[in-house]
Amino acid sequence: MVELNWNATTPLSRIHAPGRHGVKEGSAGLAMAELADFELVQVMVRRGQSSAVVQACAEAFGKAAPATPQAVSADGVLLVWSGPDQFLVLSPRGPGSAMERARLAFAGTASLSEQSDGRSLLSISGARARDMLAKVCSLDLHPAAFPVGAAAATSIDHTAVNLWRGEDHSGEAVFHLLVFASFAESLWRTLLDSGAEYGIAIDAARAWQP
């Protein structure tokens, strides 16, 4: 009998190669990495249950469900607006996962869709991160228009993406892009091409943390 050995991989494990990409001279203008080991649940509010979901979310996670395009840090999770009456719950993989907590919190008031293995999460940061994203994204990402915590459901090079701005790192903006796994390679290559002139430091894949 043949024994099967299953090795977990990420959507970008085949092409995600840490190192320098693009212009090699000087400091890298931006950094990119794939974030892994997360659990993701789509929460879709049922008709007439908006108030109940807001209250349930506050009780379960310590913060109300985002009603406007923003990403809200809560109790061990991130709540990301993804459209009218819907949002994402993102948590580290492991005990007390997003699905376990969401199932208890929203029983009877919202429909849940487990998305963990169907999405890829990317991190982009650095002094030229906005310049690179401006080539492929129609959103105004200036700090005055897209501050820390802002979120959007948009498209990049015709690819549907959930985009939000995290806490700044060393004074530089940090953006997170959530994309369907089947489009992750295409988006990654598009971003590499767009940022090559600035020099990209490709970091090793790491676990997502709230």
C-alpha positions in Angstrom: 0.0 0.0 0.0 1.4 3.4 -1.0 1.8 5.8 1.9 0.8 9.4 1.1 2.8 12.3 2.6 0.9 15.6 2.6 3.0 18.7 3.0 1.1 21.9 3.5 2.1 24.7 1.1 1.0 28.2 0.6 -0.4 29.6 -2.7 2.9 31.3 -3.4 5.3 28.7 -2.1 6.4 27.7 -5.7 7.6 31.2 -6.7 8.1 33.1 -3.4 11.9 33.5 -3.3 13.3 35.7 -0.6 16.0 38.1 -1.7 16.4 41.3 -3.7 14.4 41.9 -6.8 14.7 44.6 -9.4 17.2 47.5 -8.9 20.1 46.2 -6.8 21.8 49.5 -6.0 21.0 51.3 -2.8 18.4 50.5 -0.2 15.2 48.7 -1.3 12.3 51.0 -1.8 9.8 48.5 -0.6 9.4 45.1 1.0 7.0 42.3 0.1 6.2 39.0 1.8 3.5 36.3 1.8 1.7 35.9 5.2 0.6 32.4 6.2 -0.9 30.3 9.0 -4.1 32.3 9.3 -7.8 31.4 9.4 -10.3 33.5 7.6 -14.1 33.6 7.7 -16.5 35.6 5.6 -19.5 36.8 7.7 -22.6 37.8 5.7 -25.4 39.4 7.7 -28.8 37.9 7.2 -31.8 40.1 6.3 -32.9 42.2 9.3 -30.1 41.0 11.5 -27.7 43.9 11.2 -28.2 45.2 14.8 -28.0 41.7 16.2 -24.7 41.0 14.4 -23.2 44.3 15.6 -24.0 43.5 19.2 -22.9 39.8 18.9 -19.6 40.9 17.3 -18.9 43.4 20.2 -19.7 40.7 22.7 -17.5 38.0 21.1 -14.5 40.1 19.9 -14.7 43.3 21.9 -15.4 45.5 18.9 -18.4 46.1 16.7 -18.5 44.8 13.2 -17.1 47.4 10.8 -20.0 49.2 9.0 -17.7 51.3 6.8 -14.5 50.4 4.8 -12.0 49.8 7.6 -10.0 47.1 9.3 -10.5 46.9 13.1 -8.2 45.2 15.5 -10.2 43.3 18.1 -9.6 40.5 20.6 -7.0 38.3 18.9 -8.6 38.9 15.4 -8.8 41.5 12.7 -12.3 42.5 11.4 -12.1 43.7 7.8 -15.1 45.3 6.0 -15.7 43.6 2.7 -19.0 45.1 1.5 -22.4 46.2 2.8 -23.5 43.9 5.6 -20.4 41.7 5.3 -17.0 41.5 6.8 -14.0 39.2 7.3 -12.7 37.7 10.5 -9.0 37.0 10.3 -7.1 35.2 13.1 -3.9 33.2 13.6 -4.3 29.5 12.8 -4.8 27.4 16.0 -7.1 27.0 19.0 -9.7 29.7 19.4 -9.8 30.1 15.6 -11.9 32.6 13.7 -14.4 29.9 12.6 -14.9 28.5 16.1 -15.6 32.0 17.5 -17.7 33.2 14.6 -19.9 30.1 14.7 -20.7 30.7 18.3 -21.1 34.5 18.0 -23.3 34.6 14.9 -25.5 31.5 15.1 -28.9 32.4 13.5 -27.9 36.0 12.5 -25.3 35.6 9.8 -24.1 33.1 7.2 -20.4 32.0 7.4 -18.0 30.9 4.7 -14.6 29.4 5.6 -12.0 31.0 3.4 -8.7 30.2 5.0 -7.2 27.9 2.3 -8.8 29.8 -0.6 -7.0 33.1 -0.1 -3.5 34.4 -0.1 -2.4 37.3 2.1 0.4 39.7 1.0 2.2 42.4 2.9 3.7 45.4 1.1 5.6 48.2 2.9 8.3 50.8 2.4 8.9 54.3 1.2 7.8 53.4 -2.4 4.9 51.1 -1.6 2.4 53.7 -2.6 4.2 54.5 -5.8 4.2 50.9 -6.8 0.5 50.4 -5.9 -0.4 53.6 -7.8 0.6 51.8 -11.0 -1.9 49.0 -10.6 -4.6 50.3 -8.3 -7.1 53.1 -8.9 -7.5 54.0 -5.2 -6.1 57.2 -3.7 -3.7 55.8 -1.1 -2.5 59.1 0.2 -2.5 59.2 4.0 -5.2 61.9 4.0 -7.5 59.6 2.0 -6.4 56.2 3.2 -5.2 56.4 6.8 -4.1 53.6 9.1 -7.1 51.2 9.4 -8.7 52.1 6.1 -9.9 49.2 3.9 -11.4 48.7 0.5 -12.8 45.9 -1.8 -11.2 46.8 -5.1 -9.3 45.3 -8.0 -5.6 45.3 -9.0 -4.8 44.5 -12.6 -8.4 43.1 -13.0 -8.0 40.9 -9.9 -10.4 41.2 -7.0 -8.5 42.2 -3.8 -9.4 43.2 -0.3 -6.9 45.9 0.6 -6.3 47.5 4.0 -3.6 49.7 5.6 -2.0 48.3 8.8 0.0 50.0 11.4 3.0 51.9 10.1 6.4 50.2 10.5 9.5 52.4 11.1 7.5 55.4 9.9 6.5 53.7 6.6 3.0 52.6 5.4 2.1 48.9 5.5 -0.5 47.6 3.1 -2.1 44.1 3.2 -3.7 42.5 0.1 -6.0 39.5 0.3 -6.6 37.7 -3.0 -8.1 34.4 -4.1 -5.5 31.7 -4.1 -5.9 30.9 -7.8 -4.9 34.5 -8.7 -2.1 34.9 -6.2 0.8 34.0 -8.5 -0.5 36.4 -11.2 -0.9 39.3 -8.8 2.5 38.6 -7.2 4.3 38.8 -10.6 2.4 42.0 -11.4 3.5 43.6 -8.2 7.1 42.5 -8.8 7.1 44.0 -12.2 5.5 47.3 -10.9 8.0 47.7 -8.1 11.2 46.5 -9.8 12.4 50.1 -10.5 12.4 50.9 -6.8 14.2 47.7 -5.6 12.2 45.1 -3.7 13.3 43.2 -0.6 11.4 40.0 -0.7 11.1 38.7 2.9 10.6 35.0 3.8 7.0 34.0 4.3 5.9 34.4 7.9 2.8 33.7 10.0 0.2 36.4 10.2 -0.2 38.1 13.5 -3.0 40.5 14.6 
